[in-house]
Amino acid sequence: DYIEQSPVKRRDELGELSEGIMYMSREIEQSFARQKQFIGNISHEFKTPLTSIMAYTDLLDMYQDDPALLEEARLNIRKEADRLLEMVEKVLYLSAMEQYEFSQNAETLDVSETLSDVCSRMSGKAVQFGLRIDTELQPALVLADRESLMHIFLNLLDNAIKYNVEGGQINVSCKAEGNQCVVVIRDTGIGIPQEARAKLFEPFFTVSKDRARLTGGTGLGLSLVKRLVELQGGQVALSSPPIGGQGTVFTVTLPIAPSASA
Ligand code: ADP
């Protein structure tokens, strides 16, 4: 009799409730584990630029009579400090996200307008790198937080510029497909190796330390993008470039605003 009534075997409401509670406790456990790992990563990642800054500071004394070396040390300290500041800002942003009430700040927005705004903001940087941004924007209304949308697209475009090649191109498109708004950001850059794809959206993941150093990357941008897209009820994915093509394609899908799809 006891075995039949055992919480794991029960098919009735109590059984469902106990399964629900077990599911929730597993989720909480996993979330704790993720947070622990995140804090471990932060400490590790912050140590690298700090160690570098300390080493260069020690060298300043030795370099006192050599203005060229002194200037080089100063520039390196500045570069590492900038990286550190960027990391702190992104970590603070990520943690602020967790408390943010999205539903209260959501408004009906035309994604094509936000994208057009973002593209013109980034056009200066693109020109600086010798890149062209082409757009194909059709109206698509979504219910989302304006600042988050800006942040998502700014980050993806910044990467499309940072990891591109001289004379390269960036294509940004958006359209409504059924009850989804589909945004595609395509670049002709250095691409993402197959083996890096699975981990790409994890915090602090960079494809290789070298390419990140060159551009001052933190490996936090895409994890922030993923979190922000999910908080708007959408999804972000890395698609393969067309066969024979090079570069990277990111696709963001967001639900069309309820009144607009009716
Ligand atoms: P980062 O601040 O290092 O750019 P991200 O989280 O934005 O961090 O990106 C993680 C890694 O993914 C980067 O280090 C980069 O190597 C790779 N990556 C991201 N976007 C692109 C892209 N458009 N083309 C090529 N590589 C990219």
Boltz pocket constraint, residues with backbone or C-beta under 6 A from the ligand:
constraints:
  - pocket:
      binder: B
      contacts: [[A, 155], [A, 156], [A, 159], [A, 160], [A, 163], [A, 164], [A, 187], [A, 189], [A, 190], [A, 191], [A, 192], [A, 200], [A, 202], [A, 205], [A, 206], [A, 207], [A, 208], [A, 211], [A, 212], [A, 216], [A, 217], [A, 218], [A, 219], [A, 220], [A, 221], [A, 222], [A, 223], [A, 247], [A, 248]]
      max_distance: 6.0
